[in-house]
Amino acid sequence: MTDEPIVVIHGSPWAWADLRDAVFECRRQQWVSEAWAPSPALVLRTGGEVIQYTGQAFDPARYELRPTGWTHDHCQVCWWELGPSEDPDHQYGYSSQLGWLCRECYVRFIEPEEPRHKNTEPANERGKAEET
C-alpha cells in the first residue's frame, strides 16, 4: 500500500505521482479560458498522419494544409479530450503556449492559491531536497 494520494478527475482515479510533474509544469504557464475550436493541420498525403500547423515550413507535395484539420486536443494533466461537443466539459477549457487544460484540472490544480496536496514540489525537486 502506498501513502501517495489518489486524485479523482472526471470520475477516474489517478495517482498524484502520475500527475505531479505535469501539474507543476502547468503552474508555470499563463492560462486563458476559452472555447475549444478546430485549428489548421498538416495531413500527410500518403498515410494520413496529422500534425498541428503552427506556421512551420512544409512540403506541399507531401502535406495538405487543412484549415480545420486539428480536430481535438487533450488536457496536459489528465488527457481529457477537448473538442467540438455539446458537453461544455469537453468544449471549454484553458489554453496556453503549452497546450490545453480541462476545466476540472484548472480549477483543482492551477487556480487555488495553495496546493491541495502534501507533496508540493515536482518529483525531481523533492529528490534534490532530500539529498542535501
N, C-alpha and C positions, 0 to 999 in steps of 0.2 A: 504494500500500500504506500502511496506517495503522499507527501504533505503539500504537493503542488495543487493550487486551487483549480477547480473546473469552472469554466465560464460558459453559460448558455447564451448562444447568439442565434436568433431566428429559430429557436426551438431545438438547436443541435448543440451537444456538449463539446467543448474544446478545452484542452489542457492549456492553462495560462502560459506554460513554457513554449507551446507551439505558436502563440500569438505575440508574445512579449517583444521580440525584436522588430516585428512589423509595426506594432503599436508605437514603439519609441522612434522609429524612422518617420512614421506619420505625424508624430507630435512636432517634428522639426519643420513641417510644411505649413503653408498658409492655405486654408480650405475655403471654398466658395460654395454656398448652397445653390443648386440649380437642377433643372430637369435634364435628364439624360437625353441626348439627341444623336442620331447617326452622324458619322463624320467620314471624310474621304478615306479610301483604302486602295492599296495596290493589290491586284489579283493576278497571280501568275497565270499566264495564258495556257501553259501546259501543267496540269496538276491541281490548279485552283488554290494554291497557298495564298492566304490573305495576310497582308501586312498593313498596319495602320499608317496612313500617309500623313506625314508632318512637315512636308516640304522638301524632303530629301530627293536627291537626283535619282532617276531610274531610267531603265532602258525600255522605251515604249514598245519595242519589238518583243520583249519578254513579259512586260507587265501592262495590264489595263488599269487606268485610273478610274475608279468608280466614286462619284461624289458622295454617295451614302452607303458605301460598301462595308464600313465598320459598323457591325450590327449590334454589338453589346460590349460591355466591359465587366470587370469583376472587382469587388471590394478588395483593397490591398491587404486587409486584415483577415476576413473570413471567407473570401472568394464568392460572396453572394453575387448573383448576376444582376446587373443594371442594364436596362434596355427598354425598348418600347413595350409598354404594358398598361393595362387598365389598373393594375395594382400600384398604388403610389409608393410602396416599399421597394418596388423594382424600377419605377420610373424616375424617382427623385433621389439625389444623393449629394455628395460634396466632391468637388474636383480640385486638383492642384496640379503642379508640374509632374508629380509622382504618378498620378492616375486618379482613381475614384475610391471613395469610401461610401458604404451604405449608411443610411441614417442611423441605424442602431449602433454601429461601431463608432460613428462620430460622437453621438450623444454619450455613449458609455466610456469611451477612451480619450477623446480629444477635447471635448467641451468642458469636462469638470476641471476645476482649478486644482484639486487634489486627487491623486490617483486612488483608485478603489481597490488596489491590491497591495499586499505587503511588499513584494519584490518590485521596487520602483526603478531599478536600473536594468538596462539590457544585460543579457547573459554574459557577454564579453566584458562589460564594465564591472559587473559583480565579481567575476573571476579575478580581475586585476586587483580589486579592493581586498579580496581575501588573501592574495599572495603577499601583500605588503605587511 
